[in-house]
């Protein structure tokens, strides 16, 4: 094993970490490693434990069990200001009575740097995020996006080992949120930051992350790159939580050419490649769930092997694409297709197919 790669992977290491509030276990036996310079998003519904994990790493919550290592050092006994970690909160937590420059200078003053060094760092940091001209204003004189940049600058100015972000873009409107996503991505690349980012917004996680850890009830349900968790979900929770999917009950009818033949009912059958199945040994008669992304369903003009006949129940215009709601008896499907000169008509018969590699299959 490459030792250097192992140490990179262990820059942050949660080892068997649990956290309980009374009898409620919020995080359970967490094993999580983060590389130096990585952008890792913690994604999950409310109450899944992701913010608690961030707060334990920052030092604002104590662990109930287990060990947290940062760059090989156990940090549970260190107070937050000695961990070398910058934190950006959803509400920015700026001091309203201080100017922008004073807000950014605060963590440097806490670390007792000299006045000249503080002034130099603050000026350089504000210019980097294009806020130098606003240094003497107070937070309530800035827009939401400007306040977010100040909070980010304050978290970066003391050159932390790690930056933690707890839903920092949640209060921004859609356009500004997308602009700030790209801005944070650029800062991450340019400065080589290690970022742990908490969000419940799946598109945000897909846009920004090197890897995504999807949490459910205090445990990691799946961790991987954006493409891995989207294209190859390992269970139905991940398939439903990240992106849109058709999640259909089915029965394994047998194998054909190495692929599973799936009976969806209503006389509809599809094939799934072995690599697309989340569990080995699914034999004939096994009850399963099959996940198919809407954009992976193809509309074919004619019937044929592996094609399912259906009718169009609704056509939803979404600007750059159309969402088609399809049915065959009790079977319901959603397909996403490009706009064409003539949109398909409601009630028209269609045939849909999907590549075997695009069917993710899990035990029911």
ABEGO torsion letter per residue (X at the ends): XBAAAAAAAAABBBBGBBBBBEABBABBGBBBBBBBGBBBBBBEBBGAGAAAAAAAAAGABBBABEBBBBGGBBAAABBAAAAGBBBBBAAGGBBAABBAAAAAAAAAAAAGBBAAAAAAAAAAAAAAAGAAAAAABBAAABBAAAAAAAAAAAAAAAGBABBBBBGAAAABBAAAAAAAAAAAAAAAAAAGBBBBBBBABAAAAAAABABBBBBBGGBBABBEBAAAAAABBABAAAAAABEBBBBBBBBBAEBBGGBBBBBAEGGBBBBBBAAABABBGBBBGBBBBBBBBAAABBBBABBEBGBBBBBBABBBBAGABBBBBBBBEABBBBBBBBBBABBBBBGBBBBBBBBAAABBBBBX
